[in-house]
């Protein structure tokens, strides 16, 4: 009879050798059972089947069989039996986990997509979100100038919240777009790993003033008496001896000591996403000038450039942009106890693949869909024949409780 340590080593060898096939069968059974029925196969049954496949008659009863326990190779057989059971249980657990994570609708694209850890999902405002953090040093993009250090630090310290139901490739595209918009980058690429950490490479902004001009408009500076409170984006009329020119303020500077000389050139803060109250939906107040003699840069049509260039100075008259009726509507809805919420339709939800008429969201859930976004862009006041699909985003209005219930249905 071999010494006990040698018998245990023989048992480990025997268990690994004979447990490969039972472990493979256990893993496949666990995956298929979970994938098809959604129920976890009992571990006891898996172990009994695995031990029987390993060739030990009686399954778990072999541990109490006097014939086995009294034999000269009892330590070897018992150790091998325990190894087979542990391998089978482990394979079964992994198969069950895989069956729960594999999507029901398979495609070549979906199989090739990477996924994030489920531990990263957070419930925020009735919807699942993932917090993406920029980690490591922000790299430069070949062919572009290097990033300024202050911009590199700002990107490195940023973190973002994105919908949890998006594939990693879509998350990377959205993160790159938000970084490009937030920091006005010339180019940016982002890579997200399974832990929600993003590696970013970026190029600095390639232009300043030219980014604010659209179409064939030109920027022209003119000396003028700058009104107090003038800000970038205001519509004005510049009156010169040669005529009147209508344009939009790109930047402004005044000479008063208390004036913020660069205020009008600084963009307003971004409006928060997913806000529910008018105060959160209202944009931040744009920086303004202090008034007095100064200089105004206007975006004007090409035909009006000569008129401004010939003038030594101009009189600036500010035009009204009208009343922001949307904020009045938000205020009225809030007084009535209504809220707004942005939701993303997830796969296999009750809204996936149905039209708004079929979903009957107004009567069933007490909410109204004000806008919907697909790959073609936003559609406001969508018709009842609009068919929804996984990944579509909705803006819904209703009471807080109704939005919570509707959010559970959408997700």
C-alpha positions, 0 to 999 in steps of 0.5 A, a space after each residue: 500500500 502506498 503512503 497517504 501523500 502518494 495515494 492523494 497525488 494519484 487521486 488528483 491525477 485520476 480525478 483530473 484525467 477522468 473528470 474532463 469529460 464529465 466537466 465538459 458535459 456538466 458545463 454544456 448541460 448548465 449552459 443549455 438548461 439556462 439558455 433555453 429555460 432560464 432556470 439553473 440546473 440543480 447542482 446535486 443532479 449535475 454531480 451525480 451525473 458527473 460521477 456516474 460518467 467518471 465510471 464510479 458506480 453508485 454516484 455519491 453513494 461511493 463515498 459511503 460504500 464499505 467496499 470502496 472505503 475498505 479497499 487498499 486504494 481508498 484514498 486514491 479513489 476518494 480523492 479522484 471522486 472529490 476532484 471530479 465533483 469539484 470540476 463538474 460543479 465549477 464547469 456547471 457554474 460557468 456554463 450557467 453563467 454563460 447561458 445567462 449572459 448570451 443574448 437570445 437574439 444572436 448575430 455575427 455582430 453581437 457575438 463579436 461585441 465585447 461586454 462590460 461587467 454587470 457590476 458597473 451598472 448603476 440605477 440613476 433616475 429610473 434607468 441603468 447607466 454605466 460610469 466611464 472613467 478616463 484612466 492613464 495618460 491621454 495620448 496624442 494622435 499621430 500627425 496632430 500637434 500635442 495636447 496642451 497640458 491643461 487640456 490633457 489634465 481636464 480630459 484625464 480627470 473627466 468621467 461620464 455616464 452612458 446608457 448601460 444597454 449599449 454595446 461597447 463599440 457604441 459606448 466608445 463612439 458616444 464617449 468620443 463624440 462627447 469628448 470632442 464636443 465638450 473640449 472642442 477637440 480636433 480628433 479623438 479616439 476612445 477604447 473602453 475595457 471590461 472594467 469601464 476604464 477608457 483609454 483616450 487619444 486626442 488632438 487639440 482644437 484646430 481652430 477657434 473663431 472659425 468653428 463658430 461660423 456657419 456656411 459662407 458667413 465671415 467674421 468682421 470686427 468693428 469698433 462700437 459702443 458695446 451695450 451692457 450685457 452683450 453676449 456671444 450669439 446675440 443678434 445685432 444690427 450694425 449701423 454704419 454710414 454706408 448702410 445697416 448690416 445684420 449679424 450674430 455676435 461671435 465675440 465682444 470686448 468693452 473697455 469698462 474696468 469691470 467688464 469681462 473682456 473675454 466673456 462673450 467669447 467663452 461658450 456657455 456651459 452644457 445643459 445637463 442630460 436627462 434633467 427633469 426640472 425647468 431649472 435643470 433644463 435651462 441653459 447656463 447664463 452666457 458670460 456678458 460684457 460690461 458695456 462701454 467703448 470696445 470692439 464687436 466681432 460679427 458673423 455676417 454674409 459675404 456681401 456685407 463684409 465691405 460695408 463693415 470694413 469701410 466703417 471706422 465705427 458702428 452703432 450696435 443695435 441689439 435685436 430681440 430673439 423672442 420669448 423662449 416658449 419652451 421654458 414657459 411650457 416646462 414651467 406650466 407642466 411642472 406646476 401640473 406635477 409633470 416631469 421629463 425623462 430620457 429613456 432608452 428602449 432595451 432589447 426584449 422589452 415590451 416596446 421592442 418591435 411595436 408601434 406607439 399605437 400598439 404600445 398605447 403608452 398614454 392609456 396604459 402607463 399615463 405618459 406621453 412620448 414627445 420625441 424619439 431618436 433612431 439612427 436617422 435622428 430625432 423625430 418630435 411628436 412621433 406618429 402612432 405608426 412609428 415602430 420602436 426598436 432596441 436602442 431607440 431613445 425616447 423623451 417621455 413626460 408624465 408624473 414621477 410614478 408614471 415615469 418610473 413604471 414606464 421606465 421599468 417597461 422600457 428596460 
